[in-house]
Amino acid sequence: MRNVEVKDKYKNDIIWIIWDLIKLETDKKNKFIKENVDYLYKLYIDDFDKNKRNKRLPYILNCVSLLSCNIKENDLIKNSVNIIQAQCNYHNIINSKKIYEKKGLINKSIEKINKKEKKEKNQKSIGEKTSEEKTIHKLKDFNDIDRLLILNNI
């Protein structure tokens, strides 16, 4: 059994021998490759089980490519000061682009829509009351007819 940070039933898997070989090779490489291999290893062992073993094979392949190819560390951002300044001035940039926008126009149109919806609801409730009154009136008429029929039969 290997000394790996997974459940005991998965410690006998052959994949841990491959990871040991990868770690041995990373000792000969620079710091950048060591860090990347360590991160990939942590991703691989995270909540490990048999089903995830095959899904996580690209992590091993990536480690092998890191070890076999000549990879140089590249900065993703060459001039980080400009990006930080742009993010700090984000609101100023947006406001400068929206100088022609009428801010009150949107709120007024929303208020108009809300007023129309309220009027429609009130009209529907009035219409419902009249239809309810009509049905009650019809029920009363039927009841009166029933009473007349019963009285005539007696």
C-alpha positions as CSV (number, residue, x, y, z in Angstrom):
1,M,0.0,0.0,0.0
2,R,1.2,3.5,-0.9
3,N,1.2,6.4,1.5
4,V,-1.3,8.6,-0.3
5,E,-4.0,10.9,1.0
6,V,-7.0,8.9,-0.3
7,K,-9.2,6.2,1.2
8,D,-7.6,3.0,2.2
9,K,-9.3,0.9,-0.5
10,Y,-7.8,3.1,-3.2
11,K,-4.2,3.0,-2.0
12,N,-3.4,-0.3,-3.8
13,D,-4.0,1.2,-7.2
14,I,-1.1,1.2,-9.7
15,I,-1.6,4.8,-10.6
16,W,0.3,5.9,-7.4
17,I,3.4,4.2,-8.8
18,I,3.1,6.5,-11.8
19,W,2.7,9.5,-9.6
20,D,5.8,8.5,-7.6
21,L,7.8,8.3,-10.8
22,I,6.5,11.7,-11.8
23,K,7.5,13.2,-8.5
24,L,11.0,11.7,-8.7
25,E,11.4,13.4,-12.1
26,T,10.2,16.7,-10.8
27,D,13.0,16.8,-8.3
28,K,15.4,17.3,-11.2
29,K,13.4,20.2,-12.7
30,N,13.0,23.9,-11.8
31,K,10.6,25.4,-9.3
32,F,8.0,26.3,-11.8
33,I,7.5,22.7,-13.0
34,K,7.5,21.4,-9.4
35,E,4.7,23.8,-8.4
36,N,2.6,22.9,-11.4
37,V,3.1,19.2,-10.9
38,D,2.1,19.6,-7.2
39,Y,-1.0,21.4,-8.1
40,L,-2.0,18.8,-10.7
41,Y,-1.4,16.1,-8.1
42,K,-3.6,17.8,-5.6
43,L,-6.3,18.1,-8.2
44,Y,-6.0,14.4,-9.0
45,I,-6.3,13.1,-5.4
46,D,-9.1,15.5,-4.5
47,D,-12.1,13.2,-3.6
48,F,-10.5,10.3,-5.5
49,D,-12.5,7.2,-6.4
50,K,-12.4,4.6,-9.2
51,N,-14.8,6.5,-11.4
52,K,-12.8,9.7,-11.3
53,R,-9.5,7.9,-12.1
54,N,-10.0,7.8,-15.8
55,K,-11.6,11.3,-16.0
56,R,-8.5,12.7,-14.4
57,L,-5.9,11.1,-16.7
58,P,-5.3,14.5,-18.4
59,Y,-3.6,15.6,-15.2
60,I,-1.1,12.9,-15.5
61,L,-0.6,13.6,-19.2
62,N,-0.1,17.3,-18.5
63,C,2.6,16.4,-15.9
64,V,4.4,14.2,-18.4
65,S,4.3,17.0,-21.0
66,L,5.7,19.4,-18.4
67,L,8.6,17.0,-17.6
68,S,9.4,16.1,-21.2
69,C,9.1,19.4,-23.0
70,N,11.2,22.5,-22.4
71,I,8.8,24.9,-20.9
72,K,9.6,28.4,-19.9
73,E,7.7,30.5,-17.3
74,N,5.8,33.3,-19.0
75,D,3.9,36.1,-17.4
76,L,0.3,36.3,-18.5
77,I,0.3,40.0,-17.8
78,K,3.3,42.0,-18.9
79,N,2.2,45.4,-17.6
80,S,0.1,44.8,-14.5
81,V,0.2,48.4,-13.4
82,N,-1.9,49.5,-16.3
83,I,-4.5,46.8,-15.7
84,I,-4.8,47.8,-12.0
85,Q,-5.2,51.5,-12.9
86,A,-7.9,50.6,-15.5
87,Q,-9.8,48.5,-12.9
88,C,-9.6,51.3,-10.3
89,N,-11.0,53.8,-12.9
90,Y,-13.7,51.5,-14.1
91,H,-16.6,53.6,-13.0
92,N,-15.1,56.7,-14.5
93,I,-14.7,55.0,-17.8
94,I,-18.4,53.8,-17.8
95,N,-19.7,57.2,-16.8
96,S,-17.7,58.9,-19.5
97,K,-19.3,56.5,-22.1
98,K,-22.8,57.2,-20.9
99,I,-22.9,61.0,-20.9
100,Y,-25.8,61.0,-23.4
101,E,-28.0,58.6,-21.4
102,K,-31.2,60.0,-19.9
103,K,-31.3,58.5,-16.5
104,G,-34.9,59.6,-15.5
105,L,-36.4,58.3,-18.7
106,I,-36.1,54.6,-17.7
107,N,-37.7,55.2,-14.3
108,K,-40.6,57.1,-15.8
109,S,-41.4,54.4,-18.3
110,I,-41.3,51.8,-15.5
111,E,-43.8,53.9,-13.5
112,K,-46.1,54.1,-16.5
113,I,-46.1,50.4,-17.0
114,N,-46.8,49.8,-13.3
115,K,-49.7,52.3,-13.4
116,K,-51.2,50.5,-16.5
117,E,-50.9,47.1,-14.7
118,K,-52.7,48.4,-11.6
119,K,-55.5,49.9,-13.8
120,E,-55.9,46.5,-15.6
121,K,-56.0,44.7,-12.3
122,N,-58.7,47.1,-10.9
123,Q,-60.8,46.7,-14.1
124,K,-60.5,42.9,-13.9
125,S,-61.6,42.9,-10.3
126,I,-64.6,45.1,-11.2
127,G,-65.5,42.8,-14.1
128,E,-65.2,39.8,-11.8
129,K,-67.6,41.4,-9.3
130,T,-70.2,42.0,-11.9
131,S,-69.9,38.4,-13.2
132,E,-70.2,37.1,-9.6
133,E,-73.2,39.3,-9.1
134,K,-74.7,37.9,-12.3
135,T,-74.2,34.3,-11.2
136,I,-75.7,35.0,-7.8
137,H,-78.7,36.6,-9.4
138,K,-79.2,33.6,-11.7
139,L,-79.0,31.2,-8.7
140,K,-81.6,33.3,-6.9
141,D,-83.9,33.0,-10.0
142,F,-83.4,29.2,-10.1
143,N,-84.2,28.9,-6.4
144,D,-87.3,31.0,-6.9
145,I,-88.4,28.8,-9.8
146,D,-87.8,25.7,-7.7
147,R,-89.9,27.1,-4.8
148,L,-92.8,27.9,-7.2
149,L,-92.7,24.4,-8.6
150,I,-92.6,22.8,-5.2
151,L,-95.5,25.0,-4.0
152,N,-97.6,24.2,-7.1
153,N,-97.1,20.5,-6.6
154,I,-98.3,20.6,-3.0
